[in-house]
Amino acid sequence: MRELLLLEDDISLGETLKERLEREDYAISWSRSLAEAKQEFQAKRFNGAIIDIGLPDGDGFEMAREIRLSRPIPILFLTAMNSAEYRLEAYELGAADYIPKPFHLKELLLRLERVFLKSEPP
């Protein structure tokens, strides 16, 4: 079972993502703030992260930088921030994928699976 850090401050979306991803056999640790996500990341070994950029106490790029300093897990950004500057910064930080909101849940699941297929050894 893959363990994912989900950093999403929108309660409705976070609940939906957590529930659906768990049905797809992912273990989800859902954080609603940057501070909470940093604590979770230090406490557990994650296989990947789904990160929103706009957060109440900072931005998801800060979380991605912390992840990159620690270990090379796939990071998927899921965000309403859809300008070229945001996408470029995400990819410069090593994002495996960038999905703008609104999105289709099935697309997220397919792209997440593709990310893991590329990142895991055969």
A tleap script that builds the chain and sets N, CA, C and O, in Angstrom:
source leaprc.protein.ff14SB
mol = sequence {
  NMET ARG GLU LEU LEU LEU LEU GLU ASP ASP
  ILE SER LEU GLY GLU THR LEU LYS GLU ARG
  LEU GLU ARG GLU ASP TYR ALA ILE SER TRP
  SER ARG SER LEU ALA GLU ALA LYS GLN GLU
  PHE GLN ALA LYS ARG PHE ASN GLY ALA ILE
  ILE ASP ILE GLY LEU PRO ASP GLY ASP GLY
  PHE GLU MET ALA ARG GLU ILE ARG LEU SER
  ARG PRO ILE PRO ILE LEU PHE LEU THR ALA
  MET ASN SER ALA GLU TYR ARG LEU GLU ALA
  TYR GLU LEU GLY ALA ALA ASP TYR ILE PRO
  LYS PRO PHE HIE LEU LYS GLU LEU LEU LEU
  ARG LEU GLU ARG VAL PHE LEU LYS SER GLU
  PRO CPRO
}
set mol.1.N position { 0.843 -1.181 0.000 }
set mol.1.CA position { 0.000 0.000 0.000 }
set mol.1.C position { 0.886 1.242 0.000 }
set mol.1.O position { 1.809 1.356 0.807 }
set mol.2.N position { 0.604 2.152 -0.895 }
set mol.2.CA position { 1.372 3.396 -0.976 }
set mol.2.C position { 0.828 4.403 0.022 }
set mol.2.O position { -0.382 4.583 0.151 }
set mol.3.N position { 1.735 5.048 0.718 }
set mol.3.CA position { 1.364 6.052 1.714 }
set mol.3.C position { 1.609 7.436 1.127 }
set mol.3.O position { 2.723 7.759 0.717 }
set mol.4.N position { 0.546 8.257 1.092 }
set mol.4.CA position { 0.625 9.585 0.504 }
set mol.4.C position { 0.361 10.668 1.536 }
set mol.4.O position { -0.494 10.527 2.410 }
set mol.5.N position { 1.117 11.752 1.413 }
set mol.5.CA position { 0.834 12.966 2.153 }
set mol.5.C position { -0.084 13.802 1.278 }
set mol.5.O position { 0.267 14.119 0.141 }
set mol.6.N position { -1.244 14.161 1.785 }
set mol.6.CA position { -2.179 15.030 1.081 }
set mol.6.C position { -2.203 16.357 1.814 }
set mol.6.O position { -2.595 16.418 2.979 }
set mol.7.N position { -1.787 17.419 1.145 }
set mol.7.CA position { -1.798 18.764 1.720 }
set mol.7.C position { -2.848 19.575 0.977 }
set mol.7.O position { -2.612 20.054 -0.133 }
set mol.8.N position { -4.011 19.722 1.605 }
set mol.8.CA position { -5.159 20.402 0.987 }
set mol.8.C position { -5.948 21.101 2.088 }
set mol.8.O position { -6.412 20.457 3.029 }
set mol.9.N position { -6.100 22.431 1.970 }
set mol.9.CA position { -6.801 23.178 3.014 }
set mol.9.C position { -8.314 23.216 2.833 }
set mol.9.O position { -9.029 23.547 3.780 }
set mol.10.N position { -8.819 22.893 1.659 }
set mol.10.CA position { -10.261 22.871 1.432 }
set mol.10.C position { -10.832 21.594 2.052 }
set mol.10.O position { -10.514 20.489 1.612 }
set mol.11.N position { -11.673 21.752 3.071 }
set mol.11.CA position { -12.169 20.600 3.823 }
set mol.11.C position { -12.993 19.651 2.954 }
set mol.11.O position { -12.800 18.437 3.007 }
set mol.12.N position { -13.900 20.191 2.165 }
set mol.12.CA position { -14.743 19.350 1.325 }
set mol.12.C position { -13.903 18.551 0.325 }
set mol.12.O position { -14.095 17.345 0.169 }
set mol.13.N position { -12.983 19.223 -0.344 }
set mol.13.CA position { -12.132 18.543 -1.318 }
set mol.13.C position { -11.212 17.542 -0.626 }
set mol.13.O position { -11.027 16.428 -1.116 }
set mol.14.N position { -10.642 17.928 0.497 }
set mol.14.CA position { -9.757 17.024 1.232 }
set mol.14.C position { -10.459 15.749 1.666 }
set mol.14.O position { -9.905 14.657 1.538 }
set mol.15.N position { -11.680 15.882 2.180 }
set mol.15.CA position { -12.447 14.705 2.589 }
set mol.15.C position { -12.736 13.803 1.395 }
set mol.15.O position { -12.600 12.582 1.482 }
set mol.16.N position { -13.136 14.411 0.279 }
set mol.16.CA position { -13.438 13.642 -0.929 }
set mol.16.C position { -12.208 12.905 -1.432 }
set mol.16.O position { -12.279 11.716 -1.741 }
set mol.17.N position { -11.077 13.604 -1.516 }
set mol.17.CA position { -9.843 12.980 -1.994 }
set mol.17.C position { -9.393 11.860 -1.067 }
set mol.17.O position { -9.023 10.781 -1.529 }
set mol.18.N position { -9.422 12.108 0.224 }
set mol.18.CA position { -8.997 11.091 1.189 }
set mol.18.C position { -9.851 9.833 1.040 }
set mol.18.O position { -9.326 8.723 0.950 }
set mol.19.N position { -11.158 10.015 1.016 }
set mol.19.CA position { -12.064 8.873 0.903 }
set mol.19.C position { -11.835 8.100 -0.390 }
set mol.19.O position { -11.735 6.873 -0.373 }
set mol.20.N position { -11.752 8.808 -1.500 }
set mol.20.CA position { -11.605 8.126 -2.795 }
set mol.20.C position { -10.249 7.450 -2.929 }
set mol.20.O position { -10.168 6.322 -3.416 }
set mol.21.N position { -9.194 8.116 -2.509 }
set mol.21.CA position { -7.857 7.518 -2.605 }
set mol.21.C position { -7.725 6.299 -1.700 }
set mol.21.O position { -7.057 5.331 -2.062 }
set mol.22.N position { -8.345 6.334 -0.545 }
set mol.22.CA position { -8.312 5.163 0.333 }
set mol.22.C position { -9.058 3.991 -0.297 }
set mol.22.O position { -8.661 2.839 -0.118 }
set mol.23.N position { -10.123 4.267 -1.023 }
set mol.23.CA position { -10.825 3.193 -1.740 }
set mol.23.C position { -9.952 2.601 -2.839 }
set mol.23.O position { -10.152 1.452 -3.235 }
set mol.24.N position { -8.988 3.369 -3.337 }
set mol.24.CA position { -8.063 2.898 -4.371 }
set mol.24.C position { -6.810 2.276 -3.758 }
set mol.24.O position { -5.823 2.046 -4.457 }
set mol.25.N position { -6.850 2.005 -2.460 }
set mol.25.CA position { -5.781 1.317 -1.733 }
set mol.25.C position { -4.553 2.188 -1.466 }
set mol.25.O position { -3.432 1.684 -1.414 }
set mol.26.N position { -4.763 3.486 -1.297 }
set mol.26.CA position { -3.700 4.381 -0.830 }
set mol.26.C position { -3.947 4.652 0.653 }
set mol.26.O position { -5.094 4.756 1.088 }
set mol.27.N position { -2.883 4.765 1.413 }
set mol.27.CA position { -2.980 5.222 2.801 }
set mol.27.C position { -2.744 6.727 2.765 }
set mol.27.O position { -1.710 7.182 2.276 }
set mol.28.N position { -3.691 7.498 3.278 }
set mol.28.CA position { -3.638 8.950 3.153 }
set mol.28.C position { -3.470 9.607 4.518 }
set mol.28.O position { -4.218 9.325 5.454 }
set mol.29.N position { -2.478 10.484 4.614 }
set mol.29.CA position { -2.331 11.370 5.767 }
set mol.29.C position { -2.671 12.764 5.263 }
set mol.29.O position { -1.903 13.381 4.524 }
set mol.30.N position { -3.828 13.244 5.676 }
set mol.30.CA position { -4.337 14.518 5.178 }
set mol.30.C position { -3.993 15.646 6.143 }
set mol.30.O position { -4.354 15.606 7.320 }
set mol.31.N position { -3.294 16.648 5.631 }
set mol.31.CA position { -2.959 17.848 6.397 }
set mol.31.C position { -3.680 19.037 5.769 }
set mol.31.O position { -3.806 19.128 4.548 }
set mol.32.N position { -4.154 19.950 6.628 }
set mol.32.CA position { -4.889 21.124 6.153 }
set mol.32.C position { -4.053 22.393 6.172 }
set mol.32.O position { -4.517 23.452 5.751 }
set mol.33.N position { -2.818 22.289 6.658 }
set mol.33.CA position { -1.930 23.458 6.721 }
set mol.33.C position { -0.492 23.018 6.469 }
set mol.33.O position { -0.154 21.839 6.576 }
set mol.34.N position { 0.329 23.978 6.140 }
set mol.34.CA position { 1.745 23.719 5.912 }
set mol.34.C position { 2.408 23.191 7.184 }
set mol.34.O position { 3.187 22.239 7.131 }
set mol.35.N position { 2.101 23.805 8.320 }
set mol.35.CA position { 2.699 23.374 9.591 }
set mol.35.C position { 2.334 21.927 9.900 }
set mol.35.O position { 3.188 21.135 10.297 }
set mol.36.N position { 1.077 21.591 9.719 }
set mol.36.CA position { 0.618 20.225 9.976 }
set mol.36.C position { 1.304 19.237 9.019 }
set mol.36.O position { 1.710 18.152 9.436 }
set mol.37.N position { 1.432 19.607 7.758 }
set mol.37.CA position { 2.076 18.731 6.773 }
set mol.37.C position { 3.544 18.497 7.110 }
set mol.37.O position { 4.049 17.385 6.957 }
set mol.38.N position { 4.223 19.535 7.563 }
set mol.38.CA position { 5.633 19.383 7.933 }
set mol.38.C position { 5.788 18.389 9.087 }
set mol.38.O position { 6.711 17.574 9.090 }
set mol.39.N position { 4.888 18.458 10.058 }
set mol.39.CA position { 4.938 17.509 11.182 }
set mol.39.C position { 4.684 16.084 10.696 }
set mol.39.O position { 5.390 15.154 11.086 }
set mol.40.N position { 3.688 15.919 9.857 }
set mol.40.CA position { 3.364 14.593 9.310 }
set mol.40.C position { 4.545 14.032 8.520 }
set mol.40.O position { 4.884 12.855 8.645 }
set mol.41.N position { 5.165 14.882 7.711 }
set mol.41.CA position { 6.263 14.435 6.872 }
set mol.41.C position { 7.454 13.966 7.711 }
set mol.41.O position { 8.131 13.003 7.349 }
set mol.42.N position { 7.705 14.638 8.818 }
set mol.42.CA position { 8.805 14.233 9.696 }
set mol.42.C position { 8.487 12.937 10.437 }
set mol.42.O position { 9.394 12.185 10.792 }
set mol.43.N position { 7.209 12.677 10.669 }
set mol.43.CA position { 6.806 11.523 11.475 }
set mol.43.C position { 6.664 10.227 10.676 }
set mol.43.O position { 6.733 9.141 11.251 }
set mol.44.N position { 6.468 10.326 9.356 }
set mol.44.CA position { 6.176 9.127 8.560 }
set mol.44.C position { 7.052 9.050 7.318 }
set mol.44.O position { 7.659 10.037 6.902 }
set mol.45.N position { 7.103 7.862 6.739 }
set mol.45.CA position { 7.809 7.634 5.465 }
set mol.45.C position { 6.754 7.547 4.369 }
set mol.45.O position { 6.047 6.545 4.262 }
set mol.46.N position { 6.649 8.577 3.569 }
set mol.46.CA position { 5.662 8.617 2.497 }
set mol.46.C position { 6.254 8.139 1.179 }
set mol.46.O position { 7.454 8.269 0.936 }
set mol.47.N position { 5.386 7.581 0.329 }
set mol.47.CA position { 5.787 7.178 -1.026 }
set mol.47.C position { 5.550 8.292 -2.035 }
set mol.47.O position { 6.061 8.232 -3.154 }
set mol.48.N position { 4.781 9.307 -1.653 }
set mol.48.CA position { 4.474 10.411 -2.554 }
set mol.48.C position { 3.681 11.476 -1.829 }
set mol.48.O position { 3.278 11.301 -0.679 }
set mol.49.N position { 3.460 12.604 -2.531 }
set mol.49.CA position { 2.715 13.724 -1.944 }
set mol.49.C position { 1.846 14.377 -3.002 }
set mol.49.O position { 2.239 14.515 -4.161 }
set mol.50.N position { 0.650 14.778 -2.577 }
set mol.50.CA position { -0.249 15.596 -3.387 }
set mol.50.C position { -0.366 16.919 -2.642 }
set mol.50.O position { -0.809 16.957 -1.494 }
set mol.51.N position { 0.035 18.005 -3.301 }
set mol.51.CA position { 0.183 19.280 -2.605 }
set mol.51.C position { -0.588 20.388 -3.313 }
set mol.51.O position { -0.485 20.563 -4.528 }
set mol.52.N position { -1.362 21.130 -2.527 }
set mol.52.CA position { -1.983 22.366 -2.986 }
set mol.52.C position { -0.949 23.486 -2.799 }
set mol.52.O position { -0.090 23.393 -1.922 }
set mol.53.N position { -1.029 24.517 -3.600 }
set mol.53.CA position { -0.068 25.621 -3.469 }
set mol.53.C position { -0.581 26.680 -2.498 }
set mol.53.O position { 0.143 27.080 -1.586 }
set mol.54.N position { -1.817 27.139 -2.680 }
set mol.54.CA position { -2.361 28.194 -1.838 }
set mol.54.C position { -2.838 27.650 -0.506 }
set mol.54.O position { -3.831 26.925 -0.447 }
set mol.55.N position { -2.133 27.997 0.568 }
set mol.55.CA position { -2.445 27.491 1.908 }
set mol.55.C position { -2.595 28.654 2.878 }
set mol.55.O position { -2.073 29.739 2.623 }
set mol.56.N position { -3.299 28.447 3.986 }
set mol.56.CA position { -3.523 29.551 4.923 }
set mol.56.C position { -2.248 30.030 5.628 }
set mol.56.O position { -2.183 31.177 6.072 }
set mol.57.N position { -1.240 29.163 5.734 }
set mol.57.CA position { -0.015 29.523 6.470 }
set mol.57.C position { 1.249 29.443 5.633 }
set mol.57.O position { 2.336 29.248 6.177 }
set mol.58.N position { 1.129 29.588 4.336 }
set mol.58.CA position { 2.304 29.543 3.464 }
set mol.58.C position { 1.910 29.030 2.104 }
set mol.58.O position { 0.773 29.206 1.669 }
set mol.59.N position { 2.860 28.389 1.425 }
set mol.59.CA position { 2.510 27.807 0.125 }
set mol.59.C position { 3.099 26.411 -0.009 }
set mol.59.O position { 4.041 26.037 0.690 }
set mol.60.N position { 2.519 25.660 -0.923 }
set mol.60.CA position { 2.939 24.283 -1.131 }
set mol.60.C position { 4.354 24.146 -1.662 }
set mol.60.O position { 4.973 23.092 -1.519 }
set mol.61.N position { 4.865 25.198 -2.269 }
set mol.61.CA position { 6.247 25.142 -2.753 }
set mol.61.C position { 7.220 24.952 -1.588 }
set mol.61.O position { 8.224 24.252 -1.719 }
set mol.62.N position { 6.919 25.572 -0.459 }
set mol.62.CA position { 7.769 25.408 0.724 }
set mol.62.C position { 7.797 23.941 1.164 }
set mol.62.O position { 8.846 23.416 1.538 }
set mol.63.N position { 6.631 23.288 1.116 }
set mol.63.CA position { 6.566 21.862 1.473 }
set mol.63.C position { 7.373 21.040 0.480 }
set mol.63.O position { 8.096 20.126 0.875 }
set mol.64.N position { 7.257 21.354 -0.799 }
set mol.64.CA position { 8.007 20.623 -1.823 }
set mol.64.C position { 9.513 20.777 -1.602 }
set mol.64.O position { 10.264 19.815 -1.767 }
set mol.65.N position { 9.953 21.970 -1.233 }
set mol.65.CA position { 11.383 22.179 -0.967 }
set mol.65.C position { 11.844 21.311 0.200 }
set mol.65.O position { 12.917 20.711 0.149 }
set mol.66.N position { 11.034 21.248 1.244 }
set mol.66.CA position { 11.396 20.421 2.403 }
set mol.66.C position { 11.462 18.945 2.019 }
set mol.66.O position { 12.368 18.226 2.441 }
set mol.67.N position { 10.502 18.503 1.220 }
set mol.67.CA position { 10.506 17.112 0.765 }
set mol.67.C position { 11.770 16.837 -0.036 }
set mol.67.O position { 12.430 15.821 0.184 }
set mol.68.N position { 12.115 17.715 -0.952 }
set mol.68.CA position { 13.286 17.524 -1.808 }
set mol.68.C position { 14.583 17.457 -1.011 }
set mol.68.O position { 15.519 16.762 -1.409 }
set mol.69.N position { 14.648 18.172 0.109 }
set mol.69.CA position { 15.842 18.123 0.953 }
set mol.69.C position { 15.973 16.791 1.682 }
set mol.69.O position { 17.072 16.399 2.075 }
set mol.70.N position { 14.854 16.098 1.860 }
set mol.70.CA position { 14.852 14.863 2.645 }
set mol.70.C position { 14.942 13.593 1.823 }
set mol.70.O position { 15.778 12.730 2.091 }
set mol.71.N position { 14.064 13.475 0.802 }
set mol.71.CA position { 14.051 12.236 0.013 }
set mol.71.C position { 13.331 12.456 -1.317 }
set mol.71.O position { 12.487 13.344 -1.440 }
set mol.72.N position { 13.670 11.653 -2.287 }
set mol.72.CA position { 13.130 11.842 -3.642 }
set mol.72.C position { 11.824 11.091 -3.893 }
set mol.72.O position { 11.817 10.079 -4.593 }
set mol.73.N position { 10.731 11.574 -3.332 }
set mol.73.CA position { 9.436 10.956 -3.592 }
set mol.73.C position { 8.695 11.774 -4.650 }
set mol.73.O position { 8.957 12.968 -4.793 }
set mol.74.N position { 7.783 11.161 -5.387 }
set mol.74.CA position { 7.011 11.903 -6.378 }
set mol.74.C position { 6.095 12.946 -5.718 }
set mol.74.O position { 5.428 12.668 -4.721 }
set mol.75.N position { 6.084 14.128 -6.292 }
set mol.75.CA position { 5.207 15.208 -5.828 }
set mol.75.C position { 4.269 15.577 -6.961 }
set mol.75.O position { 4.699 15.849 -8.082 }
set mol.76.N position { 3.004 15.582 -6.657 }
set mol.76.CA position { 1.986 15.988 -7.616 }
set mol.76.C position { 1.306 17.232 -7.056 }
set mol.76.O position { 0.758 17.196 -5.954 }
set mol.77.N position { 1.337 18.329 -7.806 }
set mol.77.CA position { 0.649 19.538 -7.375 }
set mol.77.C position { -0.777 19.502 -7.895 }
set mol.77.O position { -1.020 19.187 -9.061 }
set mol.78.N position { -1.721 19.829 -7.014 }
set mol.78.CA position { -3.142 19.881 -7.335 }
set mol.78.C position { -3.623 21.234 -6.829 }
set mol.78.O position { -3.811 21.420 -5.627 }
set mol.79.N position { -3.825 22.189 -7.754 }
set mol.79.CA position { -3.992 23.564 -7.306 }
set mol.79.C position { -4.815 24.417 -8.257 }
set mol.79.O position { -4.924 24.126 -9.448 }
set mol.80.N position { -5.387 25.471 -7.707 }
set mol.80.CA position { -6.110 26.455 -8.522 }
set mol.80.C position { -5.136 27.446 -9.152 }
set mol.80.O position { -5.515 28.201 -10.048 }
set mol.81.N position { -3.899 27.450 -8.699 }
set mol.81.CA position { -2.879 28.355 -9.244 }
set mol.81.C position { -2.407 27.789 -10.583 }
set mol.81.O position { -1.643 26.824 -10.621 }
set mol.82.N position { -2.866 28.393 -11.677 }
set mol.82.CA position { -2.600 27.769 -12.975 }
set mol.82.C position { -1.830 28.651 -13.949 }
set mol.82.O position { -1.875 28.417 -15.157 }
set mol.83.N position { -1.136 29.643 -13.454 }
set mol.83.CA position { -0.343 30.462 -14.373 }
set mol.83.C position { 0.930 29.710 -14.749 }
set mol.83.O position { 1.341 28.774 -14.064 }
set mol.84.N position { 1.533 30.129 -15.829 }
set mol.84.CA position { 2.774 29.504 -16.295 }
set mol.84.C position { 3.865 29.607 -15.236 }
set mol.84.O position { 4.665 28.685 -15.081 }
set mol.85.N position { 3.906 30.718 -14.507 }
set mol.85.CA position { 4.935 30.905 -13.479 }
set mol.85.C position { 4.825 29.843 -12.384 }
set mol.85.O position { 5.837 29.298 -11.943 }
set mol.86.N position { 3.606 29.552 -11.947 }
set mol.86.CA position { 3.409 28.527 -10.925 }
set mol.86.C position { 3.788 27.150 -11.452 }
set mol.86.O position { 4.466 26.384 -10.768 }
set mol.87.N position { 3.353 26.838 -12.662 }
set mol.87.CA position { 3.677 25.526 -13.239 }
set mol.87.C position { 5.186 25.364 -13.382 }
set mol.87.O position { 5.736 24.313 -13.051 }
set mol.88.N position { 5.859 26.410 -13.879 }
set mol.88.CA position { 7.309 26.339 -14.041 }
set mol.88.C position { 8.021 26.158 -12.704 }
set mol.88.O position { 8.953 25.361 -12.597 }
set mol.89.N position { 7.588 26.891 -11.692 }
set mol.89.CA position { 8.218 26.734 -10.378 }
set mol.89.C position { 8.020 25.315 -9.850 }
set mol.89.O position { 8.936 24.729 -9.274 }
set mol.90.N position { 6.825 24.767 -10.048 }
set mol.90.CA position { 6.555 23.404 -9.595 }
set mol.90.C position { 7.491 22.412 -10.279 }
set mol.90.O position { 8.082 21.557 -9.620 }
set mol.91.N position { 7.622 22.526 -11.582 }
set mol.91.CA position { 8.491 21.591 -12.300 }
set mol.91.C position { 9.962 21.818 -11.967 }
set mol.91.O position { 10.742 20.866 -11.943 }
set mol.92.N position { 10.350 23.064 -11.713 }
set mol.92.CA position { 11.736 23.331 -11.305 }
set mol.92.C position { 12.036 22.699 -9.943 }
set mol.92.O position { 13.180 22.347 -9.653 }
set mol.93.N position { 11.006 22.560 -9.116 }
set mol.93.CA position { 11.164 21.902 -7.821 }
set mol.93.C position { 11.110 20.377 -7.935 }
set mol.93.O position { 11.233 19.668 -6.935 }
set mol.94.N position { 10.925 19.879 -9.159 }
set mol.94.CA position { 10.926 18.435 -9.363 }
set mol.94.C position { 9.559 17.787 -9.338 }
set mol.94.O position { 9.454 16.582 -9.108 }
set mol.95.N position { 8.499 18.563 -9.572 }
set mol.95.CA position { 7.158 17.981 -9.579 }
set mol.95.C position { 7.055 16.878 -10.620 }
set mol.95.O position { 7.563 17.007 -11.734 }
set mol.96.N position { 6.395 15.799 -10.242 }
set mol.96.CA position { 6.139 14.711 -11.183 }
set mol.96.C position { 4.955 15.048 -12.080 }
set mol.96.O position { 4.868 14.570 -13.211 }
set mol.97.N position { 4.036 15.881 -11.564 }
set mol.97.CA position { 2.870 16.288 -12.348 }
set mol.97.C position { 2.264 17.531 -11.715 }
set mol.97.O position { 2.548 17.862 -10.564 }
set mol.98.N position { 1.425 18.212 -12.487 }
set mol.98.CA position { 0.772 19.451 -12.060 }
set mol.98.C position { -0.634 19.430 -12.622 }
set mol.98.O position { -0.821 19.469 -13.838 }
set mol.99.N position { -1.616 19.367 -11.751 }
set mol.99.CA position { -3.012 19.287 -12.184 }
set mol.99.C position { -3.749 20.532 -11.697 }
set mol.99.O position { -3.841 20.767 -10.492 }
set mol.100.N position { -4.273 21.326 -12.622 }
set mol.100.CA position { -5.031 22.513 -12.209 }
set mol.100.C position { -6.450 22.156 -11.775 }
set mol.100.O position { -7.064 21.227 -12.299 }
set mol.101.N position { -6.952 22.916 -10.807 }
set mol.101.CA position { -8.344 22.789 -10.385 }
set mol.101.C position { -9.187 23.704 -11.271 }
set mol.101.O position { -8.702 24.763 -11.671 }
set mol.102.N position { -10.404 23.347 -11.586 }
set mol.102.CA position { -11.074 22.091 -11.277 }
set mol.102.C position { -10.504 20.945 -12.104 }
set mol.102.O position { -9.899 21.166 -13.153 }
set mol.103.N position { -10.699 19.737 -11.630 }
set mol.103.CA position { -10.145 18.553 -12.278 }
set mol.103.C position { -11.160 17.429 -12.185 }
set mol.103.O position { -12.118 17.504 -11.415 }
set mol.104.N position { -10.947 16.405 -12.958 }
set mol.104.CA position { -11.796 15.214 -12.899 }
set mol.104.C position { -11.088 14.201 -12.005 }
set mol.104.O position { -9.901 13.931 -12.188 }
set mol.105.N position { -11.809 13.646 -11.047 }
set mol.105.CA position { -11.208 12.717 -10.089 }
set mol.105.C position { -10.567 11.510 -10.772 }
set mol.105.O position { -9.495 11.067 -10.360 }
set mol.106.N position { -11.200 10.983 -11.795 }
set mol.106.CA position { -10.636 9.840 -12.527 }
set mol.106.C position { -9.301 10.223 -13.168 }
set mol.106.O position { -8.373 9.415 -13.203 }
set mol.107.N position { -9.204 11.464 -13.679 }
set mol.107.CA position { -7.943 11.920 -14.254 }
set mol.107.C position { -6.852 11.952 -13.192 }
set mol.107.O position { -5.726 11.527 -13.446 }
set mol.108.N position { -7.177 12.452 -12.008 }
set mol.108.CA position { -6.204 12.470 -10.922 }
set mol.108.C position { -5.707 11.062 -10.623 }
set mol.108.O position { -4.503 10.844 -10.486 }
set mol.109.N position { -6.622 10.108 -10.521 }
set mol.109.CA position { -6.241 8.729 -10.219 }
set mol.109.C position { -5.340 8.146 -11.305 }
set mol.109.O position { -4.353 7.476 -11.001 }
set mol.110.N position { -5.673 8.395 -12.557 }
set mol.110.CA position { -4.856 7.883 -13.662 }
set mol.110.C position { -3.475 8.519 -13.681 }
set mol.110.O position { -2.473 7.836 -13.892 }
set mol.111.N position { -3.425 9.816 -13.461 }
set mol.111.CA position { -2.138 10.502 -13.471 }
set mol.111.C position { -1.284 10.102 -12.277 }
set mol.111.O position { -0.063 9.988 -12.390 }
set mol.112.N position { -1.922 9.891 -11.143 }
set mol.112.CA position { -1.200 9.435 -9.960 }
set mol.112.C position { -0.596 8.054 -10.207 }
set mol.112.O position { 0.558 7.805 -9.856 }
set mol.113.N position { -1.366 7.169 -10.803 }
set mol.113.CA position { -0.856 5.835 -11.118 }
set mol.113.C position { 0.307 5.913 -12.110 }
set mol.113.O position { 1.292 5.188 -11.975 }
set mol.114.N position { 0.191 6.781 -13.090 }
set mol.114.CA position { 1.268 6.969 -14.067 }
set mol.114.C position { 2.539 7.475 -13.388 }
set mol.114.O position { 3.641 7.037 -13.718 }
set mol.115.N position { 2.383 8.390 -12.448 }
set mol.115.CA position { 3.528 8.916 -11.706 }
set mol.115.C position { 4.249 7.792 -10.974 }
set mol.115.O position { 5.478 7.727 -10.982 }
set mol.116.N position { 3.482 6.907 -10.340 }
set mol.116.CA position { 4.116 5.812 -9.602 }
set mol.116.C position { 4.726 4.777 -10.539 }
set mol.116.O position { 5.759 4.193 -10.210 }
set mol.117.N position { 4.131 4.542 -11.671 }
set mol.117.CA position { 4.720 3.609 -12.631 }
set mol.117.C position { 6.071 4.095 -13.103 }
set mol.117.O position { 6.986 3.297 -13.305 }
set mol.118.N position { 6.205 5.411 -13.282 }
set mol.118.CA position { 7.474 5.987 -13.736 }
set mol.118.C position { 8.528 6.016 -12.631 }
set mol.118.O position { 9.723 5.917 -12.910 }
set mol.119.N position { 8.088 6.151 -11.371 }
set mol.119.CA position { 9.044 6.369 -10.286 }
set mol.119.C position { 9.502 5.092 -9.603 }
set mol.119.O position { 10.525 5.096 -8.917 }
set mol.120.N position { 8.766 3.997 -9.775 }
set mol.120.CA position { 9.140 2.771 -9.079 }
set mol.120.C position { 9.921 1.840 -10.010 }
set mol.120.O position { 9.614 1.733 -11.197 }
set mol.121.N position { 10.921 1.179 -9.462 }
set mol.121.CA position { 11.688 0.248 -10.299 }
set mol.121.C position { 10.811 -0.918 -10.742 }
set mol.121.O position { 9.881 -1.302 -10.032 }
set mol.122.N position { 11.108 -1.491 -11.928 }
set mol.122.CA position { 10.301 -2.612 -12.434 }
set mol.122.C position { 10.424 -3.852 -11.594 }
set mol.122.O position { 9.803 -4.870 -11.900 }
savepdb mol mol.pdb
quit
